[in-house]
Amino acid sequence: METVVVQGQKLNVETRIDRKIYTVPPDAQTTLGALSDLLNVIPSVDVDPGGAVSLRGDTNVLILIDGKPATQLQGSKAGDNLQSIPASDIERIEILTTPPAQFKAAGAAGVINIITRKRRAKESASASLTGSLGAGGRWLVGGNGSYGGKQFTASLNAGFREDYRSRTIDSRVIGADPTTGQVLESQDDASQLIRRNIPSVGVSGEYDPNNRQSIAVSATWLSRGGLRAYTQGDAITLESGAVMSATRRLTSGHDPEDDYDTTLRFTQKLGRPGRCWTSRCTARSRTSTSTMTTSTIHSCRRRPRFTTT
């Protein structure tokens, strides 16, 4: 049995023929925080700032939760959802670099199977609060609470994250004007600033009326909004530095987006061990609005006219 040490925590590693299994300690929440932090400390797994998960450098990877495809961890919402799942809710993570035949088409690089913690036989309750601060004004705060009993479990988690991203593009081209023959320099620049405020709330519960049936319900809300600002400029100048023409366009505003996800699941165990029948009903919706303001500033210099006598 191997171990991986992360900030004083030990993740036990079990190597099998087709996978590696990383067992998460119960107190992982205090040092690892969210699921994204947990994935980042596993060798060969990487999570970029946008939430894209890669395995051995390949983003074509299938993510499962308890053996079922995790649609909430794919696409544009992946980063926000990875931050909203507490590390303490994870029992172990299985890395399959050579996936079974049924998963090869969906995840060429492999499969990451996230196994959540199961309820205990006796009643238990827990709660935690986490926070982090990053460069560029990035910060995160989150909390979760859970209750578990023999027949019923419930959990509630909430968080708020502010993210900041900026990008700058600059280009210069020098050439002769085909009409006048003058040497001109064309300068183009663009900058983008995005500051995102991302609150999220999730609640889930599961009830077992008997040892063969279970009913589970979950609901999540995630909102993404904040300031978007774009600046784009272009200018044409002579060799002397005189400006022939210039344009600067400023765009700023807000485009908030709300995502809602609700799932109801019923599971019936069958007579044969390991076999069950599951019925699932999922409802998802997204609402978005956009309020953007654009202003454009033009300046130009009249080209000189040449006459002959």
MOCORDA-V248926 format. One record per helix or strand. SS is the DSSP state (H for helix, E for strand). FROM is the first residue (numbers start at 1). TO is the last residue. If there is no record, write none. Layout:
SS|FROM|TO ; SS|FROM|TO
This chain:
E|2|6 ; E|9|15 ; E|20|23 ; H|29|32 ; E|34|34 ; H|35|40 ; E|45|47 ; E|53|55 ; E|58|58 ; E|62|65 ; E|68|69 ; H|71|73 ; H|75|84 ; E|86|86 ; H|87|89 ; E|90|96 ; H|101|103 ; E|111|116 ; E|124|133 ; H|135|137 ; E|139|148 ; E|152|176 ; E|183|210 ; E|213|238 ; E|243|254 ; E|257|269 ; E|276|288 ; E|291|300
